Amino acid sequence: MVRTRIVWAALAALAVAGAVTLPSASAHEDSAAGVHRPKGPTVIGHRGASGYRPEHTLGAYELAARMGADYVEPDLVSTKDGQLVARHENEIGGTTDVSAKPEFAGRKTTKVIDGASITGWFTEDFTLAELKTLRATERIPDVRPRNTLYNGRYEIPTLQEVVDLSRRLSRELGRDIGIYPETKHPTYFQEIELPLEQKLVDVLNRNGLNRPGAKVYVQSFEVANLKALKKKLRVPLVQLVNSSGAPYDFVKAGDKRTYRDLVTPAGLREIRTYASGIGAAKDLIIPRNAQGSLLAPTTLVKDAHVRGLIVHSWTFRNENAFLPADLRSSTDPAAYGRAFEEYAKFYATGLDGVFADNPDTAVEARSSR
């Protein structure tokens, strides 16, 4: 026993020096992605701690880290002058106070994004300096009325600001806070000559984060841009997979495959050629019946693991509006339901991580496994 402690102490010293990587609790994640994580599923602060603060703000990211999240997730879109900023969508009418700014009234327009007609204000029509005059607002105030208290307090952050925050918090908290950026609507941004990919690569390179072992994942709902990024990035890539529809680059190219095709054995084998994991919609792991209650788990986690892929799942939220029907506490959509029971069922499948709007709940559920 004493000898074992001495060996582990020596290994720990080497790990601090960067000479070795200590084994983690998940052989799947280590072998596929080369990333160390704490015992139990990785917790990713989905758009930050967006259950408590307006999403994609430095306030939301900081709270997520302080609640125990291992990673924070900035969704990336482009400004008019080619800067990467964190917004869930390039349309910002529902997540900022832009509609209250008379100087920007003339920017309201209608565009077709990934085949859907959308009216509003779009990041690519604003310079970074202009976006910095706006303030974030709660996206779903009917479900999260308490978050509206923070309306107007936070700017739209750049990717660099998220990196800087993660580094500051890593030093302060004594543990690495990773980043998990997503490229949003990559085909659209390529078509309007504001591609996201090289800008992302440049930020990671500039910050010394484009290397094996960096606490970074890069994710996308499209396929072609991940395949292109594989040639430039040395961090793990994650193919996002919805429970319906298809990658927009497939649609644009006339490829008839859907997301469901990507999670077949053949689809998973193809994903393994360019990515280290999948980010799967929850319904692909534990589906729901017609009444919205949970059914038995599928074999997706096992199927992915067999093919060397990690599995992260989205999105876990505490409110009744988002929980399975059999785990809701009442008919009030904003009230918290039995979220711990949902986590227990999903953690039991052996998945490797969760995207959580309430990272503290995900961490607490992990600690009780």
C-alpha positions as CSV (number, residue, x, y, z in Angstrom):
1,M,0.0,0.0,0.0
2,V,2.8,2.4,0.9
3,R,4.7,1.5,-2.2
4,T,1.6,2.2,-4.3
5,R,1.2,5.6,-2.8
6,I,4.9,6.4,-3.5
7,V,4.4,5.3,-7.2
8,W,1.3,7.4,-7.6
9,A,3.0,10.4,-6.0
10,A,5.9,10.1,-8.4
11,L,3.5,9.8,-11.3
12,A,1.6,12.9,-10.1
13,A,4.9,14.9,-9.9
14,L,5.7,13.9,-13.5
15,A,2.2,14.8,-14.6
16,V,2.6,18.3,-13.1
17,A,5.8,18.6,-15.1
18,G,4.0,17.4,-18.2
19,A,5.9,14.2,-18.6
20,V,3.0,11.8,-18.2
21,T,-0.7,11.9,-18.2
22,L,-2.4,10.2,-15.3
23,P,-5.2,7.7,-16.3
24,S,-8.7,9.0,-16.0
25,A,-11.9,7.2,-15.0
26,S,-13.0,6.7,-18.6
27,A,-10.8,4.6,-21.0
28,H,-13.2,5.7,-23.7
29,E,-12.5,9.4,-23.4
30,D,-8.8,9.0,-22.8
31,S,-8.2,6.7,-25.8
32,A,-10.5,8.6,-28.2
33,A,-9.7,12.1,-27.2
34,G,-6.5,12.1,-25.2
35,V,-8.1,14.3,-22.5
36,H,-8.0,13.8,-18.8
37,R,-11.2,14.4,-16.8
38,P,-12.5,13.8,-13.3
39,K,-14.0,10.6,-12.2
40,G,-17.5,10.3,-13.7
41,P,-19.0,12.0,-16.7
42,T,-17.6,15.4,-17.9
43,V,-19.8,18.3,-17.1
44,I,-20.0,21.0,-19.8
45,G,-21.6,24.3,-18.9
46,H,-24.1,24.6,-21.8
47,R,-23.7,28.2,-23.0
48,G,-22.4,28.8,-19.5
49,A,-24.6,28.3,-16.5
50,S,-27.5,29.4,-18.6
51,G,-30.1,28.2,-16.1
52,Y,-29.0,31.1,-13.9
53,R,-27.7,33.8,-16.1
54,P,-28.4,35.0,-19.7
55,E,-26.6,32.6,-22.0
56,H,-23.3,33.1,-23.7
57,T,-22.1,35.8,-21.3
58,L,-18.9,36.0,-19.2
59,G,-21.2,36.0,-16.2
60,A,-22.8,32.7,-17.3
61,Y,-19.4,31.1,-18.1
62,E,-17.8,32.2,-14.8
63,L,-20.7,30.8,-12.8
64,A,-20.6,27.5,-14.6
65,A,-16.9,27.1,-13.7
66,R,-17.5,28.1,-10.1
67,M,-20.3,25.5,-9.9
68,G,-17.9,22.8,-10.9
69,A,-18.2,22.6,-14.7
70,D,-15.2,21.0,-16.4
71,Y,-15.8,23.0,-19.7
72,V,-17.7,26.0,-20.8
73,E,-19.3,26.1,-24.2
74,P,-19.2,29.2,-26.5
75,D,-21.2,28.9,-29.7
76,L,-19.4,30.9,-32.3
77,V,-20.7,33.3,-35.0
78,S,-19.0,36.1,-36.9
79,T,-19.2,39.8,-36.8
80,K,-19.1,42.0,-39.9
81,D,-15.4,42.6,-39.4
82,G,-14.6,38.9,-39.0
83,Q,-14.4,38.6,-35.2
84,L,-15.7,35.4,-33.5
85,V,-18.3,36.2,-30.8
86,A,-20.3,33.9,-28.5
87,R,-24.0,33.7,-29.4
88,H,-26.2,30.7,-29.8
89,E,-27.5,32.1,-33.1
90,N,-26.3,34.9,-35.4
91,E,-29.8,36.4,-35.0
92,I,-29.6,38.4,-31.8
93,G,-33.1,39.9,-31.5
94,G,-34.1,37.4,-28.8
95,T,-30.8,37.5,-26.7
96,T,-29.8,41.2,-26.7
97,D,-31.4,44.6,-26.3
98,V,-30.8,45.5,-30.0
99,S,-34.5,46.0,-30.6
100,A,-34.5,48.9,-28.1
101,K,-31.6,50.7,-29.9
102,P,-33.1,53.2,-32.4
103,E,-29.7,53.6,-34.1
104,F,-30.0,50.0,-35.2
105,A,-33.6,49.9,-36.2
106,G,-32.7,49.9,-39.9
107,R,-30.6,46.7,-39.5
108,K,-33.6,44.6,-39.0
109,T,-34.0,42.3,-42.0
110,T,-35.1,38.8,-43.2
111,K,-32.5,36.2,-44.2
112,V,-32.6,32.5,-45.1
113,I,-30.3,30.6,-42.6
114,D,-29.9,26.9,-43.3
115,G,-33.1,26.9,-45.4
116,A,-35.2,28.7,-42.8
117,S,-36.5,32.3,-43.3
118,I,-35.6,34.4,-40.2
119,T,-36.4,38.0,-39.4
120,G,-34.3,40.0,-36.9
121,W,-30.9,41.4,-36.4
122,F,-27.8,39.5,-37.4
123,T,-24.2,39.6,-36.0
124,E,-22.7,39.6,-39.5
125,D,-24.3,43.1,-40.0
126,F,-22.5,44.6,-37.0
127,T,-18.9,45.3,-36.3
128,L,-17.5,44.1,-33.0
129,A,-17.5,47.7,-31.7
130,E,-21.2,48.0,-32.5
131,L,-22.0,44.7,-30.9
132,K,-20.1,45.8,-27.7
133,T,-22.7,48.6,-27.3
134,L,-25.5,45.9,-26.8
135,R,-26.3,44.0,-23.7
136,A,-27.4,40.4,-23.3
137,T,-31.0,39.5,-22.2
138,E,-32.6,36.3,-21.1
139,R,-33.7,34.2,-24.1
140,I,-36.6,32.3,-22.4
141,P,-38.0,34.7,-19.8
142,D,-41.3,32.9,-19.4
143,V,-39.4,29.8,-18.2
144,R,-36.5,31.6,-16.4
145,P,-38.0,34.8,-15.1
146,R,-35.3,35.1,-12.4
147,N,-32.7,35.4,-15.1
148,T,-34.2,38.6,-16.3
149,L,-32.7,40.3,-13.2
150,Y,-29.4,40.2,-15.1
151,N,-30.7,41.7,-18.3
152,G,-28.5,44.5,-19.4
153,R,-25.5,43.6,-17.3
154,Y,-23.3,41.7,-19.7
155,E,-21.7,42.4,-23.1
156,I,-21.5,39.9,-26.0
157,P,-18.1,38.3,-25.4
158,T,-15.5,37.4,-28.0
159,L,-13.9,34.0,-28.1
160,Q,-10.6,35.5,-26.9
161,E,-12.4,36.9,-23.9
162,V,-13.8,33.4,-23.1
163,V,-10.3,32.0,-23.3
164,D,-8.9,34.7,-21.0
165,L,-11.7,34.0,-18.5
166,S,-11.1,30.3,-18.6
167,R,-7.4,30.9,-17.8
168,R,-8.1,33.3,-15.0
169,L,-10.6,30.9,-13.4
170,S,-8.2,28.0,-13.9
171,R,-5.6,29.8,-11.8
172,E,-8.1,30.9,-9.2
173,L,-9.9,27.6,-8.8
174,G,-6.8,25.4,-9.0
175,R,-8.2,23.2,-11.8
176,D,-8.3,23.5,-15.6
177,I,-11.4,25.0,-17.0
178,G,-11.7,23.9,-20.6
179,I,-13.5,25.4,-23.6
180,Y,-15.8,23.6,-25.9
181,P,-16.5,25.9,-28.9
182,E,-19.1,25.1,-31.5
183,T,-19.1,26.5,-35.1
184,K,-22.6,27.7,-35.8
185,H,-24.0,27.6,-39.3
186,P,-20.6,27.0,-40.9
187,T,-21.9,26.6,-44.5
188,Y,-23.9,29.9,-44.2
189,F,-20.9,31.8,-43.0
190,Q,-18.7,30.4,-45.7
191,E,-21.3,31.5,-48.3
192,I,-21.2,35.1,-47.1
193,E,-17.4,35.1,-47.0
194,L,-17.1,35.1,-43.2
195,P,-15.8,31.6,-42.6
196,L,-15.5,30.6,-39.0
197,E,-12.9,27.8,-39.2
198,Q,-9.6,29.6,-39.8
199,K,-10.5,32.3,-37.2
200,L,-11.0,29.6,-34.6
201,V,-7.8,27.9,-35.6
202,D,-6.0,31.2,-35.3
203,V,-7.3,31.9,-31.8
204,L,-6.4,28.4,-30.6
205,N,-2.9,28.7,-32.1
206,R,-2.4,32.2,-30.6
207,N,-3.2,30.9,-27.2
208,G,-1.2,27.7,-27.3
209,L,-4.3,25.6,-27.3
210,N,-3.9,23.8,-30.6
211,R,-2.1,20.8,-29.1
212,P,-2.7,17.3,-27.8
213,G,-3.8,17.5,-24.2
214,A,-5.2,21.0,-24.3
215,K,-8.5,21.1,-22.6
216,V,-10.4,21.9,-25.7
217,Y,-13.1,20.2,-27.8
218,V,-14.4,21.6,-31.1
219,Q,-17.9,20.6,-32.2
220,S,-20.3,21.1,-35.1
221,F,-23.6,19.9,-36.4
222,E,-22.1,19.9,-39.9
223,V,-19.6,17.4,-41.2
224,A,-17.5,18.9,-44.0
225,N,-16.1,21.7,-41.8
226,L,-15.1,19.1,-39.1
227,K,-13.3,17.1,-41.8
228,A,-11.5,20.3,-42.9
229,L,-10.7,21.2,-39.3
230,K,-9.1,17.8,-38.7
231,K,-6.3,18.8,-41.0
232,K,-5.5,21.9,-38.9
233,L,-6.4,21.1,-35.3
234,R,-4.7,18.8,-32.9
235,V,-7.6,18.8,-30.3
236,P,-10.5,16.4,-30.4
237,L,-13.4,17.1,-32.6
238,V,-17.0,16.2,-31.8
239,Q,-19.8,15.5,-34.3
240,L,-23.1,16.8,-33.0
241,V,-26.0,14.6,-33.9
242,N,-29.7,15.6,-33.6
243,S,-32.6,13.2,-33.2
244,S,-34.2,14.5,-36.4
245,G,-33.1,16.3,-39.6
246,A,-29.8,16.2,-41.3
247,P,-26.5,18.2,-41.4
248,Y,-27.1,21.3,-43.5
249,D,-24.0,20.7,-45.6
250,F,-25.5,17.3,-46.5
251,V,-28.7,19.0,-47.5
252,K,-26.9,21.7,-49.5
253,A,-24.8,19.0,-51.3
254,G,-27.9,16.8,-52.1
255,D,-26.6,14.1,-49.7
256,K,-29.7,12.2,-48.6
257,R,-28.2,10.9,-45.3
258,T,-29.7,12.1,-42.0
259,Y,-28.5,12.4,-38.5
260,R,-30.0,9.0,-37.8
261,D,-27.8,7.6,-40.5
262,L,-24.8,9.0,-38.7
263,V,-25.5,6.9,-35.6
264,T,-25.7,3.6,-37.4
265,P,-22.6,1.3,-37.1
266,A,-21.5,2.5,-40.6
267,G,-22.1,6.1,-39.7
268,L,-20.2,5.8,-36.4
269,R,-17.3,4.2,-38.2
270,E,-17.1,7.1,-40.6
271,I,-17.3,9.7,-37.8
272,R,-14.3,8.0,-36.2
273,T,-12.2,8.8,-39.2
274,Y,-12.4,12.5,-38.5
275,A,-13.7,13.0,-34.9
276,S,-13.1,11.7,-31.4
277,G,-16.7,11.6,-30.3
278,I,-20.4,12.5,-30.8
279,G,-22.5,15.0,-29.1
280,A,-25.9,13.3,-29.2
281,A,-29.4,14.6,-28.5
282,K,-30.8,12.9,-25.4
283,D,-33.5,11.2,-27.3
284,L,-30.9,9.2,-29.2
285,I,-29.7,7.7,-25.9
286,I,-32.9,7.4,-24.0
287,P,-36.0,8.0,-26.2
288,R,-39.4,9.1,-25.0
289,N,-42.8,7.6,-25.7
290,A,-45.7,9.4,-27.2
291,Q,-46.6,10.8,-23.8
292,G,-43.1,12.2,-23.3
293,S,-42.0,9.6,-20.7
294,L,-38.6,7.9,-20.8
295,L,-38.3,4.5,-22.5
296,A,-35.4,2.0,-22.2
297,P,-32.0,3.2,-23.4
298,T,-30.8,2.5,-26.9
299,T,-27.4,0.9,-27.6
300,L,-25.9,4.1,-29.0
301,V,-23.5,4.7,-26.1
302,K,-22.2,1.1,-26.3
303,D,-22.1,1.3,-30.1
304,A,-20.0,4.5,-30.1
305,H,-17.7,3.2,-27.4
306,V,-17.0,0.0,-29.4
307,R,-15.9,2.2,-32.3
308,G,-13.6,4.3,-30.1
309,L,-15.9,7.3,-29.8
310,I,-16.8,9.2,-26.6
311,V,-20.4,10.3,-26.1
312,H,-21.5,13.6,-24.7
313,S,-25.3,14.3,-24.6
314,W,-27.4,17.5,-24.7
315,T,-29.2,19.3,-23.1
316,F,-29.9,18.7,-19.4
317,R,-32.1,21.3,-17.7
318,N,-33.9,21.4,-14.4
319,E,-37.2,22.9,-15.4
320,N,-40.4,20.9,-16.0
321,A,-40.6,22.4,-19.5
322,F,-37.6,20.3,-20.5
323,L,-37.8,17.2,-18.4
324,P,-39.5,13.9,-19.4
325,A,-43.2,13.8,-18.5
326,D,-42.7,11.2,-15.8
327,L,-40.1,13.3,-14.0
328,R,-42.0,16.6,-13.9
329,S,-43.0,17.9,-10.5
330,S,-46.1,19.9,-11.6
331,T,-47.7,21.6,-14.6
332,D,-45.7,24.7,-14.0
333,P,-43.1,24.8,-16.8
334,A,-40.7,27.0,-14.8
335,A,-40.7,24.8,-11.7
336,Y,-37.9,22.4,-11.1
337,G,-38.7,18.7,-11.6
338,R,-36.9,15.5,-10.6
339,A,-33.7,16.3,-12.5
340,F,-31.5,14.1,-10.4
341,E,-33.5,11.1,-11.5
342,E,-33.0,12.0,-15.1
343,Y,-29.2,12.3,-14.6
344,A,-29.1,9.0,-12.8
345,K,-30.8,7.3,-15.8
346,F,-28.4,8.8,-18.3
347,Y,-25.3,8.4,-16.2
348,A,-26.2,4.7,-15.9
349,T,-25.8,4.3,-19.7
350,G,-22.1,4.9,-19.4
351,L,-22.0,8.1,-21.4
352,D,-18.9,10.3,-21.1
353,G,-20.3,13.8,-20.5
354,V,-23.4,16.0,-20.4
355,F,-24.2,19.5,-21.5
356,A,-26.0,21.1,-18.6
357,D,-27.7,24.5,-18.2
358,N,-27.5,23.9,-14.4
359,P,-23.9,22.6,-14.0
360,D,-24.2,22.4,-10.2
361,T,-27.0,19.9,-10.5
362,A,-25.0,17.8,-13.0
363,V,-21.9,17.9,-10.7
364,E,-24.0,16.9,-7.6
365,A,-25.6,14.1,-9.6
366,R,-22.1,12.9,-10.6
367,S,-20.9,13.0,-7.0
368,S,-23.7,10.7,-5.8
369,R,-23.0,7.9,-8.4
